[in-house]
Amino acid sequence: MVIFGKTGVGKSATGNTILMEKVFQSSLSVSSVTKVCKRESGKVEDQKLEVIDTPGLFNTELSEEQVKAEIAKCVMYASPGPHVFLIILRPDRFTKEEEDTVKILQKLFGEQAACYTMALFTRGDDLEADNVSIETVIGKNKVLSDFLKQCKGAYHVFNNRKVDPVQVRELLEKIKTMVEGNGGSYFTNEMFQEAEKSVQKKDKPQKDRDDRRLKKEKQAKMKLQGALDCEWRRRERSNTQPPSQVNRFLLFISFVKQHGGLHREDRLQI
């Protein structure tokens, strides 16, 4: 199983709860403890389990592309493939970022990923203390309810503060039901490769447009620079005094206006 979620929701702690031992580094922090995918295994009630912890989505220390690239490796770590993607959520906090999690997974792994996805709520101890059921929380939050529909309605609740074989057993039973619903199969590397091809196919027209735009911008910049250098050399030859930085800047501004201005990245360099 592969664990996903926003930084700080308790992904690593959930992995420890599932394996019923502390194998993943976990701490209360606004920054992500997990920077790369990490796989750990264990035996729970005579069943061998493999859990893969991933860097937090919307990581505060890694770029979005770095996080996605690392998460994509989880399929290889889980070879021949994971049976379930567990999205870790807090019942008291469901933001736009959490809402986008399934979409991110589908973009990375394809539409089929939703069939292998389950929501796992942490803070079960808080729900117990407040005498509130997770069904009540879901029922009062339409956005959360719609989110769970993307996961085919599959969810479970954990109390990460205690070692409880019952809550792990119930999770495994739900995963088993999901696997049976998927024909007994796991999410394969072939599915992932197919998803990659689909993403590349969708992105290719935009990439071609970006490449053409960058080429035009580069040509225009080179043309402007060439004209500016030529004019500056001409003025240097006709003037015995060294050109001042102010005159150089004024000449540059004049040429920029004549050639249609600068792009944003060039303005930043100036």
Protein Blocks (a to p, Z undefined) as FASTA:
>chain_A
ZZeddehilpmmmmmmmnopafbccdddfbdfblbdcdddddeehiacdddddddehiak
bcfklmmmmmmmmmmmmogbdfbdcddddfkbccfklmmmmmmmmmmnojklmmmgccdd
ehklmmmmnopafklmmmmmmklmmmmmmnnopacdddfkbccfklmmmmmmmmmmmmmm
noopacdfklmmmmmmmmmmmmmmmmmmmmmmmmmmmmmmmmmmmmmmmmmmmmmmmpmb
dcdfklmmmmmmmmmmmnopaafklmmmZZ
